[in-house]
Amino acid sequence: MSKLHFIAASPQQAEQACAGGVRWVQLRVKNVPPDEWEELARVTQQVCRRYGAKLIINDNPQLAYTIGADGVHLGKQDMPPAEARAILGPGPIIGGTANTFEDVQQLAAAGVDYIGLGPFRFTTTKQNLSPILGMAGYQAILHQMCAAGLTVPVIAIGGILRADLPELLAAGLHGVAVSGAISNAPDPAAEATLFLNQLHPQNTLV
């Protein structure tokens, strides 16, 4: 599983990130009609296929199934993972959002493929933000996971910058999910490459 998940709001953002080496794109669009959402998803899927990147659809298992996306990411208020699995079948990836160790336990028990744990710090990307975890929050939850024998890959999310990466990786996180730090950069492709170089010091992109 990739160490860098890029959260795109448009095919254009996905294109910029993929040009910089990103190979895992989560399309997150809000408040658009279903047909427009599907069109955005299909265009983003074309971008991802061109670059050999995985496409994960946020919040919408039915759309992921309809277009044959690589998987779905479920928020805390979304459909339970078991229902999403019933729609998608056994192959596609299912990720879930967590803010507490109890969330992590529930998602692990439901058999998700990865967990997006956050937010690390305040972010304007997401409405109805859960309580900020910070480094101490991650360390506490990862320690509890270790004690409970839970091995689901955990991705940090929420206002993450390149400067945060060494500490986050040292805490035991599998990787990070990033949106604004790449899409708002003067050169998003170059910023994506810098993120990847820091996440993969040996240049073994996964």
C-alpha positions in Angstrom: 0.0 0.0 0.0 1.3 3.4 -0.9 2.8 5.6 1.8 1.4 8.8 0.1 -2.4 9.1 -0.4 -3.3 12.2 -2.3 -6.8 13.6 -1.8 -8.0 15.3 -5.0 -11.1 17.5 -5.5 -10.8 17.4 -9.3 -9.2 15.5 -12.1 -6.8 18.4 -12.6 -5.5 18.0 -9.1 -5.1 14.3 -9.6 -3.1 14.9 -12.8 -0.7 17.3 -11.1 -0.1 14.9 -8.2 0.3 11.9 -10.5 2.8 13.8 -12.7 4.9 14.1 -9.5 4.8 10.4 -8.8 1.7 9.9 -6.7 0.2 6.5 -7.3 -2.8 6.6 -4.9 -5.6 9.1 -5.4 -8.7 9.5 -3.3 -11.3 11.6 -5.1 -13.3 13.6 -2.6 -16.0 15.9 -4.0 -18.8 17.4 -2.0 -22.2 18.8 -2.8 -22.4 17.9 -6.5 -25.2 16.1 -8.3 -24.7 12.3 -8.8 -24.2 12.6 -12.6 -21.6 15.3 -12.2 -19.9 13.2 -9.5 -19.8 10.2 -11.8 -18.3 12.3 -14.6 -15.6 13.7 -12.3 -14.9 10.2 -11.1 -14.6 8.8 -14.7 -12.2 11.5 -15.8 -10.1 11.1 -12.7 -10.1 7.4 -13.4 -8.7 8.0 -16.8 -5.9 10.1 -15.3 -5.1 7.4 -12.8 -5.0 4.7 -15.4 -2.6 6.7 -17.5 -0.2 6.9 -14.6 -0.8 3.4 -13.2 -2.3 5.0 -10.0 -5.1 3.5 -7.8 -8.3 5.5 -7.6 -10.3 5.4 -4.3 -13.7 7.1 -4.2 -14.6 8.9 -1.1 -18.0 8.1 0.6 -19.7 6.4 -2.3 -19.4 2.6 -2.6 -22.1 2.5 -5.3 -20.2 4.9 -7.6 -16.9 3.0 -7.0 -18.7 -0.2 -8.0 -20.3 1.4 -11.1 -17.1 2.7 -12.6 -14.9 -0.1 -11.4 -12.7 2.1 -9.1 -10.0 0.4 -7.0 -11.8 1.0 -3.8 -13.7 3.3 -1.5 -12.9 5.4 1.6 -15.7 5.6 4.2 -16.0 8.5 6.7 -17.3 8.0 10.2 -20.8 8.9 9.2 -20.8 6.8 6.1 -22.0 3.3 5.3 -20.5 0.5 7.5 -17.6 -1.3 5.9 -19.6 -4.6 5.8 -22.3 -3.0 3.6 -19.7 -1.4 1.3 -18.1 -4.9 1.0 -21.4 -6.4 0.0 -21.7 -3.8 -2.8 -18.1 -4.0 -4.0 -17.4 -7.7 -3.6 -14.1 -9.2 -2.2 -11.5 -7.4 -4.4 -11.7 -3.7 -4.0 -9.9 -1.7 -1.2 -12.0 -0.4 1.7 -10.5 2.3 4.0 -12.2 3.9 7.0 -11.7 7.1 9.0 -10.9 6.9 12.7 -10.4 9.5 15.4 -10.1 7.3 18.5 -8.8 3.8 19.5 -12.4 2.6 19.7 -12.9 3.7 16.1 -9.8 1.8 15.1 -11.0 -1.3 16.9 -14.3 -1.2 15.1 -12.8 -0.7 11.7 -10.2 -3.5 12.3 -13.0 -5.8 13.3 -14.9 -4.9 10.2 -11.9 -5.9 8.1 -10.9 -2.6 6.4 -7.7 -2.6 4.4 -6.4 0.6 5.9 -7.3 3.3 8.4 -7.1 7.0 7.9 -6.5 8.3 11.4 -6.8 12.0 12.2 -6.9 14.9 12.1 -3.2 15.6 12.9 -3.9 19.3 13.1 -6.5 21.8 12.0 -7.4 21.5 8.3 -9.8 23.6 6.2 -10.3 20.6 3.8 -12.8 18.8 6.0 -16.1 20.1 7.5 -17.2 18.9 11.0 -13.6 18.2 12.0 -13.1 15.6 14.7 -10.9 16.5 17.8 -7.3 17.2 16.8 -5.0 14.3 17.7 -1.5 15.8 17.3 1.6 13.7 17.7 0.7 12.6 21.3 -2.7 11.3 20.1 -1.1 9.2 17.3 1.5 7.8 19.7 -1.2 6.8 22.2 -3.4 5.1 19.7 -0.6 3.3 17.9 0.6 2.1 21.3 -2.9 0.8 22.1 -3.0 -0.9 18.7 0.3 -2.6 19.3 -0.8 -3.8 22.7 -4.0 -5.2 21.1 -2.2 -6.9 18.2 -3.9 -4.8 15.6 -1.8 -4.5 12.4 -4.0 -2.6 10.0 -1.9 0.0 8.1 -2.6 3.5 9.6 -2.4 6.6 7.4 -2.1 10.0 9.1 -4.4 12.8 7.8 -5.2 16.4 8.5 -3.1 19.4 7.7 0.1 17.4 7.2 3.3 19.1 5.9 6.5 17.7 4.7 8.2 18.8 7.9 6.0 16.5 9.8 7.0 13.3 8.0 10.0 12.1 10.0 8.2 12.3 13.3 5.0 10.6 11.9 7.0 7.8 10.4 9.0 7.3 13.5 5.8 7.0 15.5 4.9 3.9 13.4 2.4 5.3 10.9 2.4 3.6 7.5 2.1 6.8 5.6 0.2 10.1 5.2 -2.8 11.4 3.3 -2.3 14.9 1.9 -4.4 17.4 0.0 -3.6 21.1 0.4 0.1 20.7 1.0 0.4 19.4 -2.6 -2.5 21.0 -4.5 -1.8 24.5 -3.1 1.9 24.4 -3.7 3.4 26.7 -6.4 4.4 23.5 -8.3 2.1 20.6 -7.1 4.0 17.9 -9.1 7.3 19.0 -7.7 5.9 19.1 -4.2 4.4 15.6 -4.6 7.9 14.3 -5.7 9.4 15.9 -2.6 6.9 14.2 -0.4 7.6 10.8 -2.0 11.4 11.3 -1.7 11.0 11.9 2.0 8.7 8.9 2.4 10.9 6.6 0.4 14.5 7.6 1.1 15.8 4.6 -0.9 13.6 5.6 -3.9 11.7 2.4 -3.8 8.2 3.8 -4.6 5.4 1.6 -3.4 
